[in-house]
Amino acid sequence: MSDARSDRRSLRILIVNTLADNEADDIALERDGRARALRIGLLEAGYNIVAVFPADMHLPDRIAQLQPDMVIIDAESDARDVLEHVVMATHEAPRPIVLFTEDQDRSSMEAAMAAGVSAYIVAGLSSERVKPVLDVALARFNADQKLRNELSDTKLKLAERKTIERAKGLLMERHGIAEDEAYGRLRSLAMDKNLKLSELAQRILDAADLLG
């Protein structure tokens, strides 16, 4: 999916339309105009629209089945319910989410961005704006993912370091050896068993817990 995101012309886009059946005719016409501008802008920029779905209870399953590279939500006003469905459906496989709406409420915007929306676009939409908006959304999504990955790597390394320190301390206590010697034993045994140092350290701790 990362390769697809690097080439906007191969991006597979799913559009979620929240137009209600009971909306007034003038509002519906305005929404139809915006929907047309959105689709024209996507097609002119070379994007691949894989589907257009309503915001219903089946949406998470549809997203999971189609695995689009980006989800665009076209909402007239409060989109919190549909946004919750989209965020839930993309939790395991994050992807850019772009929200076009008429809701100018600041709290709604902040909640949407906190939930994972890459771009929150208010007011009228012209087809010429679509490509720049999605380019920004992709850039922000990629930057956020990079930060998340770096944070995850840092947390993992810190956890591994703590495990190694605990195993080293256990060896020092039980064998009455110095810190350098305990670390050397860990490294030597890890090499012999073709294990990462942290994996060996965890095994030593697990065995110590088992034996009491």
C-alpha positions in Angstrom: 0.0 0.0 0.0 2.9 2.3 0.6 4.0 2.0 -3.0 0.5 3.0 -4.1 0.6 6.1 -1.9 3.8 7.2 -3.4 2.1 7.4 -6.8 -1.1 9.3 -6.6 -2.2 8.0 -10.0 -2.5 4.5 -8.6 -4.3 5.5 -5.5 -7.5 3.6 -4.9 -10.1 5.9 -3.4 -13.4 5.0 -1.6 -15.9 7.8 -1.2 -18.4 7.8 1.7 -21.5 9.9 1.0 -23.6 10.9 4.0 -26.4 12.5 2.0 -29.7 11.8 3.8 -32.8 10.8 1.8 -35.0 13.4 3.6 -32.8 16.4 2.9 -34.4 19.4 1.3 -34.2 19.6 -2.5 -32.0 22.7 -2.5 -29.5 21.1 -0.1 -29.5 17.9 -2.0 -28.8 19.8 -5.3 -25.9 21.6 -3.6 -24.5 18.3 -2.3 -24.9 16.8 -5.8 -22.9 19.7 -7.2 -20.1 19.1 -4.7 -20.1 15.4 -5.3 -19.8 16.0 -9.0 -16.9 18.5 -8.5 -15.2 15.9 -6.2 -15.5 13.1 -8.7 -14.4 15.3 -11.7 -11.4 16.5 -9.7 -10.4 12.9 -8.8 -10.8 11.6 -12.3 -8.9 14.6 -13.9 -6.0 14.0 -11.5 -5.9 10.4 -12.4 -7.1 8.8 -9.2 -9.0 5.5 -9.2 -12.5 5.7 -7.6 -13.1 2.1 -6.5 -16.6 2.7 -4.9 -19.0 5.2 -3.5 -20.9 4.0 -0.4 -23.4 5.5 2.0 -22.5 5.9 5.7 -24.3 2.8 7.0 -23.6 -0.1 9.4 -22.0 -2.1 6.5 -19.3 0.6 5.9 -16.5 -1.0 8.0 -17.0 -4.4 6.2 -16.9 -2.7 2.8 -13.7 -0.8 3.7 -12.1 -4.0 5.0 -13.1 -5.8 1.8 -11.9 -3.2 -0.7 -8.8 -2.0 1.1 -8.7 1.4 -0.5 -5.6 3.6 -0.2 -7.6 6.6 0.9 -11.1 7.3 2.2 -12.9 10.5 1.4 -16.0 11.4 3.4 -18.5 13.9 1.8 -20.6 15.1 4.7 -23.1 18.0 4.9 -22.8 18.6 8.7 -22.0 16.5 11.8 -20.0 13.5 10.5 -18.9 12.1 13.9 -20.9 8.8 13.5 -19.6 8.0 10.0 -16.1 9.1 11.0 -16.2 6.7 13.9 -17.1 3.9 11.5 -14.3 4.8 9.2 -11.6 5.2 11.9 -12.7 1.8 13.4 -12.4 0.2 10.0 -8.9 1.6 9.3 -7.5 1.1 12.8 -5.5 -2.0 11.8 -4.4 -0.7 8.4 -4.2 3.1 8.7 -4.8 5.2 5.6 -5.4 8.8 4.8 -9.0 10.1 5.6 -10.2 13.3 4.0 -13.4 15.0 5.2 -15.3 17.5 3.1 -18.0 19.1 5.1 -20.0 22.3 5.8 -19.5 21.9 9.6 -17.4 24.9 10.7 -17.6 24.1 14.4 -14.1 24.1 15.9 -14.8 21.3 18.3 -15.9 19.1 15.4 -12.7 19.9 13.5 -10.5 19.2 16.5 -12.3 15.9 17.2 -12.0 14.8 13.6 -8.2 15.6 13.5 -7.7 13.8 16.8 -9.5 10.8 15.4 -7.1 10.6 12.5 -8.5 12.7 9.7 -5.6 13.9 7.5 -7.5 16.9 6.0 -10.7 18.7 7.2 -12.0 20.8 4.3 -14.9 23.3 5.0 -17.0 25.3 2.5 -17.4 25.0 -1.3 -15.4 22.6 -3.4 -14.2 23.0 -6.9 -12.6 20.3 -9.0 -9.4 22.3 -9.2 -8.9 22.1 -5.4 -9.2 18.3 -5.2 -5.6 17.4 -6.2 -3.9 20.0 -3.9 -6.1 18.9 -1.0 -5.3 15.3 -1.4 -1.6 16.0 -1.9 -1.5 17.8 1.4 -3.5 15.0 3.1 -1.1 12.4 1.8 1.9 14.4 2.9 0.5 14.8 6.4 -0.5 11.2 6.7 3.0 10.0 5.7 4.6 12.4 8.1 2.3 11.2 10.9 3.0 7.6 10.2 6.7 8.2 10.2 6.5 9.8 13.6 4.3 7.0 14.9 6.7 4.4 13.6 9.7 6.2 15.2 7.9 6.4 18.5 7.0 2.7 18.3 10.6 1.8 17.6 11.8 3.9 20.5 9.4 2.3 22.9 10.4 -1.2 21.7 14.1 -0.4 22.1 13.5 0.9 25.6 11.5 -2.2 26.6 14.2 -4.4 25.2 16.9 -2.5 27.1 14.9 -2.9 30.4 14.6 -6.6 29.7 18.3 -7.0 29.2 19.1 -4.9 32.3 16.8 -7.2 34.4 18.4 -10.4 33.0 21.9 -8.9 33.6 21.0 -8.1 37.2 19.6 -11.6 37.7 22.9 -13.1 36.6 24.9 -10.8 38.8 22.8 -11.6 41.8 22.8 -15.4 41.3 26.4 -15.9 40.2 28.0 -13.1 42.1 29.6 -11.7 39.1 30.3 -8.1 37.9 28.1 -6.2 35.4 30.6 -6.5 32.5 30.9 -10.3 33.0 27.1 -10.7 33.2 26.6 -8.8 30.0 29.4 -10.8 28.3 27.7 -14.0 29.2 24.4 -12.8 27.8 26.0 -11.8 24.5 28.0 -15.0 24.2 24.9 -17.2 24.9 22.8 -15.1 22.5 25.3 -15.7 19.7 25.5 -19.4 20.5 21.8 -19.8 20.3 21.4 -17.3 17.3 19.0 -15.1 19.3 18.7 -11.4 19.8 20.1 -10.3 23.1 16.6 -9.1 24.2 15.1 -12.5 23.3 17.6 -14.4 25.3 17.2 -12.0 28.2 13.4 -12.6 28.1 13.9 -16.4 28.1 16.2 -16.1 31.2 13.6 -14.1 33.0 10.8 -16.4 32.0 12.8 -19.4 33.3 13.6 -17.6 36.5 9.9 -16.9 37.1 9.0 -20.5 36.3 11.6 -21.9 38.7 10.8 -19.3 41.4 
